[in-house]
């Protein structure tokens, strides 16, 4: 293999490594924001427990959405843990929000 081909191959490998690091960082940031989105149900849960029930449509859809994304993440050949971890709280907080709305 001549030096030019070897140099191009090394540049492609570096680009691929940089792209992977960038994608992993973006996945982690997206997972944190997804979790924050679902944790934002806590005020609604508290309102439900104080006797001021909220509309259950959005948290119900969020719970189903979280379930579907978690199923997708686990069904892949190479499991996508960033997607799973980010959406699992949606199942929990969505269900808790709906249940507490019906308790009071």
Residue pairs with C-beta under 8 A, 6 or more apart in sequence:
1 9
24 82
27 82
27 83
28 82
30 82
30 86
31 82
31 83
31 85
31 86
32 86
34 86
34 87
34 89
34 90
35 85
35 86
35 89
37 90
38 62
38 66
38 87
38 89
38 90
38 92
38 93
38 94
39 89
39 93
41 59
41 62
41 93
41 94
41 96
41 97
42 93
44 54
44 59
44 97
45 93
45 96
45 97
45 100
47 53
47 54
48 54
48 97
48 100
48 101
48 103
48 104
49 100
49 103
49 104
50 104
51 104
53 100
53 101
53 102
53 104
54 97
54 101
56 97
56 98
56 101
56 102
59 93
59 94
59 95
59 97
59 98
59 101
60 94
60 98
61 94
62 90
62 93
62 94
63 90
63 91
63 93
63 94
63 95
63 98
64 94
65 87
65 90
66 87
66 88
66 89
66 90
66 91
66 94
67 90
67 91
69 83
69 84
69 86
69 87
69 90
70 83
70 84
70 87
70 88
70 91
72 80
72 83
73 79
73 80
73 81
73 83
73 84
73 87
74 84
